[in-house]
Amino acid sequence: MNLISDIKDQSAQVSVAMNDAMKRLGVCTPIELNTYMNDVVAGPFTPGGPLSSSLATKGLEFVGFQMTVAQASAFLAKFTKAEATEAGQSSSYIAVLGGLVQAYLAGDSTKEAQMNNLFSPTFGTLRVKSLTKPNSEPMDLPPSAIISIAYASYLTTYLPESFFVGTLATPASP
């Protein structure tokens, strides 16, 4: 089954609700990732939150997140695989990313290179601006642990809490 070709609208902004195969697999599409990443109230870059604070220590502020169709296609191809064969694992790429992020956060800085090697084709573009030069233009942040941490948060926390067994979570009827 080719999930990408099953989506009739080939833009990167396609909701999981548009594709029955994606719903059955419980996989979320890049539009939900894009919405999550750009949510400054409850997303990973909430002002004062850990990732925003991490950017601030580098003199940067979150401006936005975007994905190309190629990045969205790579995201879907990578995170819909049942096994992380490229990483020599029998677990999913979601589990591999989660494990690498946990090791990185525990102090193993070598994991950043592994995350970038395995996942950078799936990374959208994180737009930031300088805190020290207020009138500077926004710039693209190269692949980094910050994007990996945000993705892991999305895939392991936000997504499971938002979707049940492959279907959109909806409130029960009274």
Sine and cosine of phi, psi and omega as CSV:
sin_phi,cos_phi,sin_psi,cos_psi,sin_omega,cos_omega
0.00,0.00,0.77,-0.64,0.06,-1.00
-0.96,-0.27,0.97,-0.23,-0.09,-1.00
-0.91,0.41,-0.54,0.84,-0.01,-1.00
-0.91,0.42,-0.73,0.68,-0.04,-1.00
-0.94,0.33,-0.36,0.93,0.03,-1.00
-0.96,0.28,-0.28,0.96,0.02,-1.00
-1.00,0.06,0.87,-0.49,-0.09,-1.00
-0.94,0.35,-0.64,0.77,0.05,-1.00
-1.00,-0.01,0.92,-0.38,-0.10,-0.99
-1.00,0.08,0.18,0.98,0.05,-1.00
-0.96,0.28,0.29,-0.96,0.01,-1.00
-0.95,0.30,-0.24,0.97,-0.08,-1.00
-0.98,-0.20,0.92,0.40,-0.01,-1.00
-0.88,-0.47,0.78,-0.62,-0.01,-1.00
-0.99,0.17,0.50,-0.86,0.06,-1.00
-0.85,0.53,-0.48,0.88,-0.01,-1.00
-0.91,0.42,-0.24,0.97,-0.02,-1.00
-1.00,0.06,-0.12,0.99,-0.13,-0.99
-0.69,-0.72,0.92,-0.39,-0.03,-1.00
-0.88,0.47,-0.62,0.79,0.00,-1.00
-0.89,0.45,-0.64,0.77,0.02,-1.00
-0.92,0.40,-0.66,0.75,0.01,-1.00
-0.89,0.45,-0.68,0.74,-0.01,-1.00
-0.88,0.47,-0.59,0.80,-0.01,-1.00
-0.99,0.13,-0.21,0.98,-0.01,-1.00
0.96,0.26,0.45,0.89,-0.05,-1.00
-0.98,-0.22,0.70,-0.71,-0.01,-1.00
-0.99,-0.11,0.58,-0.81,-0.04,-1.00
-1.00,-0.03,0.18,-0.98,-0.05,-1.00
-0.86,0.52,-0.39,0.92,0.03,-1.00
-0.92,0.40,-0.61,0.79,0.05,-1.00
-0.93,0.37,-0.63,0.78,0.07,-1.00
-0.88,0.47,-0.72,0.70,0.01,-1.00
-0.87,0.50,-0.70,0.72,0.02,-1.00
-0.89,0.46,-0.72,0.69,0.02,-1.00
-0.87,0.49,-0.75,0.66,-0.06,-1.00
-0.89,0.45,-0.55,0.84,-0.05,-1.00
-1.00,-0.03,0.01,1.00,0.00,-1.00
-0.98,0.19,0.98,-0.20,-0.05,-1.00
-0.99,0.12,0.01,1.00,0.07,-1.00
-0.99,-0.10,-0.71,0.70,-0.08,-1.00
-0.79,-0.61,0.03,1.00,-0.02,-1.00
-0.99,0.11,-0.09,-1.00,-0.09,-1.00
-0.94,0.33,-0.30,0.95,-0.04,-1.00
-0.94,-0.35,0.52,0.85,0.08,-1.00
-0.84,0.55,0.75,-0.66,0.03,-1.00
-0.80,0.60,0.77,-0.64,-0.02,-1.00
1.00,0.03,-0.18,0.98,0.02,-1.00
-0.97,0.25,0.14,-0.99,-0.07,-1.00
-0.85,0.53,-0.68,0.73,-0.03,-1.00
-0.96,0.27,-0.60,0.80,0.09,-1.00
-0.90,0.44,-0.65,0.76,0.03,-1.00
-0.91,0.42,-0.62,0.79,0.05,-1.00
-0.90,0.45,-0.68,0.73,0.07,-1.00
-0.89,0.46,-0.67,0.74,-0.03,-1.00
-0.88,0.48,-0.58,0.82,0.03,-1.00
-0.91,0.42,-0.34,0.94,0.05,-1.00
-0.99,-0.14,0.12,0.99,0.00,-1.00
0.97,0.23,0.43,0.90,-0.06,-1.00
-0.83,-0.55,0.41,-0.91,0.06,-1.00
-0.75,-0.66,0.67,-0.74,0.02,-1.00
-0.90,0.43,0.73,-0.68,0.07,-1.00
-0.93,-0.38,-0.67,0.74,-0.02,-1.00
0.07,-1.00,0.10,-1.00,-0.01,-1.00
-0.72,-0.70,0.63,-0.78,0.05,-1.00
-0.53,-0.85,0.36,-0.93,0.02,-1.00
-0.75,-0.67,0.59,-0.81,0.16,-0.99
-1.00,0.07,0.20,-0.98,0.07,-1.00
-0.88,0.47,-0.62,0.78,0.01,-1.00
-0.89,0.45,-0.68,0.74,0.04,-1.00
-0.91,0.41,-0.66,0.75,0.03,-1.00
-0.89,0.45,-0.67,0.74,0.03,-1.00
-0.90,0.44,-0.68,0.74,0.03,-1.00
-0.90,0.43,-0.64,0.77,0.04,-1.00
-0.86,0.51,-0.77,0.64,-0.02,-1.00
-0.90,0.44,-0.69,0.72,-0.01,-1.00
-0.89,0.46,-0.69,0.73,-0.05,-1.00
-0.95,0.33,-0.77,0.64,-0.16,-0.99
-1.00,0.07,0.00,1.00,0.12,-0.99
-0.99,-0.16,-0.07,1.00,0.04,-1.00
-0.96,0.28,0.67,-0.74,0.00,-1.00
-0.95,0.30,-0.52,0.85,-0.02,-1.00
-0.79,-0.62,0.60,-0.80,0.00,-1.00
-1.00,0.04,0.92,0.40,-0.09,-1.00
-0.89,0.46,-0.59,0.81,0.01,-1.00
-0.88,0.47,-0.48,0.88,0.00,-1.00
-0.99,-0.12,0.10,1.00,-0.01,-1.00
0.92,0.39,0.53,0.85,-0.05,-1.00
-0.87,-0.49,0.50,-0.87,0.10,-0.99
-1.00,-0.08,-0.09,1.00,0.06,-1.00
-1.00,0.04,0.08,-1.00,-0.03,-1.00
-0.98,0.22,0.27,-0.96,0.07,-1.00
-0.92,0.40,-0.45,0.89,0.07,-1.00
-0.89,0.45,-0.71,0.71,0.02,-1.00
-0.91,0.41,-0.63,0.77,0.02,-1.00
-0.89,0.46,-0.75,0.67,0.02,-1.00
-0.87,0.49,-0.71,0.71,0.02,-1.00
-0.85,0.53,-0.68,0.73,0.02,-1.00
-0.91,0.42,-0.67,0.74,0.03,-1.00
-0.91,0.42,-0.66,0.75,0.02,-1.00
-0.90,0.43,-0.70,0.72,0.01,-1.00
-0.86,0.50,-0.69,0.73,0.01,-1.00
-0.91,0.41,-0.64,0.77,0.03,-1.00
-0.89,0.46,-0.73,0.68,-0.01,-1.00
-0.92,0.40,-0.41,0.91,0.05,-1.00
-0.99,0.13,-0.02,1.00,0.09,-1.00
0.91,-0.42,-0.01,1.00,0.00,-1.00
-1.00,0.04,1.00,0.00,-0.07,-1.00
-0.93,0.38,-0.26,0.97,0.03,-1.00
-0.93,0.37,-0.32,0.95,-0.03,-1.00
-0.94,0.34,-0.37,0.93,0.02,-1.00
-0.87,0.49,-0.70,0.71,0.01,-1.00
-0.89,0.45,-0.65,0.76,0.04,-1.00
-0.89,0.46,-0.69,0.72,0.01,-1.00
-0.88,0.48,-0.70,0.71,-0.01,-1.00
-0.91,0.42,-0.66,0.75,0.01,-1.00
-0.89,0.45,-0.68,0.74,-0.04,-1.00
-0.98,0.19,-0.57,0.82,-0.23,-0.97
-0.88,-0.48,-0.13,0.99,-0.10,-1.00
-0.86,0.52,-0.52,0.85,0.07,-1.00
-0.89,0.45,-0.36,0.93,-0.01,-1.00
-1.00,0.01,-0.25,0.97,-0.07,-1.00
-0.94,0.33,0.77,-0.64,0.19,-0.98
-0.97,0.26,-0.20,-0.98,-0.03,-1.00
-0.97,-0.26,0.85,-0.53,0.06,-1.00
-1.00,-0.04,0.87,-0.49,0.00,-1.00
-0.99,-0.13,0.75,-0.66,-0.02,-1.00
-0.72,-0.70,0.27,-0.96,0.12,-0.99
-0.74,-0.68,0.38,-0.93,-0.02,-1.00
-0.97,0.25,0.71,-0.70,0.09,-1.00
-0.99,0.14,-0.38,0.93,-0.04,-1.00
-1.00,0.02,-0.29,0.96,0.03,-1.00
-0.81,-0.59,0.99,0.14,-0.13,-0.99
-0.83,0.55,-0.46,0.89,-0.04,-1.00
-1.00,-0.08,0.11,0.99,-0.02,-1.00
-0.96,0.27,0.42,-0.91,0.03,-1.00
-0.97,0.26,0.52,-0.86,0.10,-0.99
-0.87,0.50,0.48,-0.87,0.01,-1.00
-0.73,-0.68,0.32,-0.95,0.03,-1.00
-1.00,0.07,0.75,-0.66,0.07,-1.00
-1.00,0.09,0.78,-0.63,0.04,-1.00
-0.91,0.42,0.28,-0.96,0.02,-1.00
-0.76,0.65,0.69,-0.73,-0.06,-1.00
-0.41,-0.91,0.13,-0.99,0.05,-1.00
-0.88,0.48,-0.48,0.88,-0.01,-1.00
-0.87,0.49,-0.69,0.73,0.03,-1.00
-0.92,0.38,-0.66,0.75,0.03,-1.00
-0.86,0.51,-0.69,0.72,0.00,-1.00
-0.90,0.44,-0.68,0.73,0.03,-1.00
-0.89,0.45,-0.68,0.73,0.03,-1.00
-0.89,0.46,-0.71,0.71,-0.01,-1.00
-0.88,0.48,-0.64,0.77,0.05,-1.00
-0.88,0.48,-0.70,0.72,0.02,-1.00
-0.88,0.47,-0.76,0.65,-0.12,-0.99
-0.97,0.26,-0.50,0.86,-0.09,-1.00
-0.96,-0.27,-0.32,0.95,-0.01,-1.00
-0.89,-0.46,-0.87,0.49,-0.07,-1.00
-0.89,0.46,-0.78,0.63,-0.07,-1.00
-0.87,0.49,-0.78,0.62,0.01,-1.00
-0.88,0.47,-0.53,0.85,0.01,-1.00
-0.97,0.24,-0.35,0.94,-0.07,-1.00
-0.99,-0.14,-0.36,0.93,-0.06,-1.00
-0.79,-0.62,0.69,-0.73,0.04,-1.00
-0.94,-0.34,0.82,-0.58,0.09,-1.00
0.62,0.79,0.77,0.64,0.12,-0.99
0.99,0.15,0.09,1.00,0.04,-1.00
-0.83,-0.55,0.42,-0.91,0.02,-1.00
-0.89,0.46,0.74,-0.67,0.03,-1.00
-0.95,0.32,0.81,-0.58,0.05,-1.00
-0.77,-0.64,0.56,-0.83,0.02,-1.00
-0.89,0.45,0.54,-0.84,0.04,-1.00
-0.93,0.36,0.54,-0.84,0.04,-1.00
-0.96,0.28,0.59,-0.81,0.01,-1.00
-0.94,0.35,0.00,0.00,0.00,0.00
